[in-house]
């Protein structure tokens, strides 16, 4: 090895190894792989590549249980994003990723760079991004940090997405004390491309040039991947320098430059520089291609003085890409990137060594076999304990007023309108958004066609905590329902697996259980997982978050004009519940907010019934019999009806519960607020035809009332009444009040 391998490097002590997040056993594997002691740069490279964030060393074993294939799947997990066929030579490319730890430390930049990173994952594949979504989890509304975190995260998402010119079309936001010390910021991007113009990351062609493009490299984000793979403590604020800084205007230029070069045939492979920056991009490209890679770090464009190889390789500066070009195409590519005012540098070559070799100022500063950094990284089968089954729910306190409970729930943090959030996002830029925020799923037209993509993000963490298997099933099933409720055929799923410390058997058991439930639901509902992300160690001082397997899913509408939304349409329309109601109150929002408990098992998910009901609902939407459709989820049937009334500014009159042939056996609160799964609220102007179609399909449905007029609109429920104005005030005001206007 060259003199630079040992020159001016600190001694590799056990303390230094521990600071890099490596265990003594892992360091022993490094010594064996190298046949010598690493230098600081090599130690840093192993540190980030073996971090939980990059290696999935605690989760890879169980992720293999998820269904990932189907006739619609062009590319499953293992690339920058998943790819599915949407017909006519078109493909949808999408993924969801976490930026949890950075967003807690520095909410604006953490959230902004989360959006930037997921955008790059998608356009790296050759897609033009067409929609952003997000799934956010914050602590209790009255926690002293919540307002600051919500404001910063929402501003960061809006600031980046709005400036880069990609619409943010929806998402979900929830509050629970379990996230007081560790919020979740999960970002999703969907793009479209032609099926014959999809780009992959496997490097190929010995001697081909390796190209760096985009922004210059700085010292921001160093150790970001390692920081994202560790628990928080009281000192976590000191990790602020590990949070990257984003520039959406540069990202916009990078999108256009990459797509312009992709229109040629010059690119062999391309990869964004995300977590672990230049290290992960170069290692992953070479490892996937079964080749080696040699980089001259003296040629890396830097924006700060005297950057060391260690800093360059571990920097997570944003808006950067690495690519392999065909030989002789460098000048053509450089002209495109210079036109877009972006850096362009030839920094290396593809080799046949299967090693990562780094040179700097004429010396070799790292030489590592790629196997241990990539596919042969540590893999752990962590001990895991199943979550004990919740005992049956004891009898509930029967309240005297259903309407009073409804107003309380509609004004709760979990169900309050998210308008304050989504009005800060540009959801109409690009002019293809046809289903706006506030419904079951966003709908974005495939540009220049009648087709549209429906997009949703879903998860119910309280269910996952009570029963991880049922919670995992329900997360997929709710995504299925939300896509179905707008008339879309569900296609595929991405996930963001947010959990606590996997070294705790109870936490690892939550992860394994959720995977089991998700796998069962994905298979039954034909929604394979094609991409995703795992975020572990979401704990602060030993207190973990609720298990949160956030699901992002897409579906296809062949004709976007034949879609449904949640708004009541016309006075006199009949209101039906589709699906069986049994009044399940365990783990419900009614139980938490009205009865003051978080107890009992979550509602069970019957996947066979879910599939049959979904097929029926899509059929009546396409056929034109349904005027409005909304799935029943948090808060149960009455909350769903209230949301439909508010969306259409029309009231309704509802009959006493009559969901099981005879009168409902149980308290009215269970009927109206139970969170039984697999149900939809549907309105129709032809109730007899609708009921006959449901009978023929073998799907239970029950008439529960009629839509009222726009004159003094109210919800009338079995002798009680509440005005829409009162519901609107309760629902719309809580978030602005919390945020101070």
PyMOL commands that set and color helices and strands:
alter all, ss='L'
color gray80, all
select helices_A, chain A and resi 3-5+14-19+24-34+40-49+52-55+60-63+100-105+107-123+146-164+177-179+224-227+236-242+248-262+277-289+297-299+309-314+330-339+370-373+402-410+419-422+461-466+468-485+505-525+589-593+607-623+636-648+668-673+687-697+724-739
alter helices_A, ss='H'
color red, helices_A
select strands_A, chain A and resi 73-75+82-85+90-98+128-138+168-175+184-194+209-214+267-272+292-296+320-325+343-351+355-360+363-369+433-435+442-445+452-458+489-498+528-535+539-540+543-544+548-557+574-578+628-631+652-654+680-684+701-707+714-717+720-723
alter strands_A, ss='S'
color yellow, strands_A
deselect
rebuild
show_as cartoon
